């Protein structure tokens, strides 16, 4: 088979040959899988054939939607805009409470998609037809469909549209460094703040995620962080205090989304997060120096509003994912007290009408 085999998918990026009977080392994430000939990596979406690594999920769109950008969640990046959201099979974590486990963990029996070099242009046309203001790679983990996501991001960038990476933050540093300038914003799922929790509940490594949040900020990517508050597992006052202090040490302007947990997958016996716990987490975040803490998966007065840390005025009022009022209107300062409000506030709705160029086959 040639290097663009329709049965194997697209040739992968971020790997090297190990010279051990055709084995390859995937370098997309922290697992650094050593993949023997004829086998797949941990994510089940990258396979070794004849000493070459292939992305089995290239062009395989498992989820597609036009979403409010607030759903990612991003509250300081083009509020009120619509983002064209794409997801493909695969993940590099094994979260016990995964809300998309059928998409994220397709299993070794999943045959993979067929390499389709025209899918990027067709999706670009669809985003243009729907007047999208940005692209988002989400629903599963974009790190494991990185070839597909990066090609789409480059196509969007060429047309003037930014891209958003919704991620567990467990990618390799080399992959993260390759995302700008096409990827301009990122929501990182910081699942807890102990290595024990990461190992036992998520199958990941906290240190990797911490390093990548700091690296993304240093690269100029707009970053917001989400923590799903799971009762009894990652919601202690001490752990949340350390987490919030870490984020504040990177930037007090880094928005933190604290979200309600609902029983899912292998955590069906864990109770729903109480509103009291969410409110307590918000107070912890603010007490540690964070200026913007939001509550997710729960409705309540002011839970999702952007409030000026200078004068206390509500600048962006939200009802769920719907923006009801935007006093910033593309500005980066409070119009009442002139306090600087960190974010990417400006957007040009006409961007979605720009023609996307077609990739060469």
Secondary structure, DSSP 8 states (H G I E B T S, - for coil): --TT-TTT-EE-SSEEE--STT-EEE-SBTT--EE-TT-B-TTSSEEEETTEEEETTTT--SEEEEEEGGGGT-SSBSTT-EEEEEE-S--S---TT-SSHHHH---TT-------TTHHHHHHHHHHHTT-SEEEE-SS-GGGGHHHHHHHHHHHHHTT-EEEEEE-S-B-HHHHHTTTTTEEEEEEE---S-HHHIIIIISS-HHHHHHHHHHHHHTT-EEEEEEEE-TTTS--HHHHHHHHHHHHHH-TT--EEEEE----GGGTTS----HHHHHHHHHHHHHTT-S-EEEESS--TTTT-EE-TTT--EEEEEETTEEEEESSTT-SB-TTT--B--SB----GGGGGS-------
